[in-house]
Amino acid sequence: MGRILFWVLLGLAIYLLWRWFVAQSRRPHRAAGPKAGEPMVACEVCRLNVPRSEAVQARGHFFCCDEHRRQALD
């Protein structure tokens, strides 16, 4: 009786591992983008939201690109 129980439990463990691997392979991959939880700021010119780490900052204002920074400060 002990051998039968061993093989049943081993088969169940293999089945559960196989199901876990299949589920992991079907999960969508995260696209490269802003870091999770990173604050977003709006451009002063076009109001586009950009991650704070990628924004151009000048005189306490945030801009999406250097061209908009020049446009606003000139």
C-alpha positions, 0 to 999 in steps of 0.5 A: 500500500505504501508503494502505491501511495508513493507513486500517486503522490509523485505523479501528483507532484510532477503534474502540479509542477508541469501545470505551474511551468505551463502557466508561467510560460503563458503569462504576458511579458512586461514591456520595457517602460517606466519603472513601476511606481515611478511618478509621472509629471506633465510637460508645461507646454503640451501637457504630455505625461512623462516619467520624472526620470526622463523629464527635462527640468528647468526653473521648477517646471518639467518638460517632455523635451529640450525643445519645449523647455526652450520654447517655454523659457524664451 
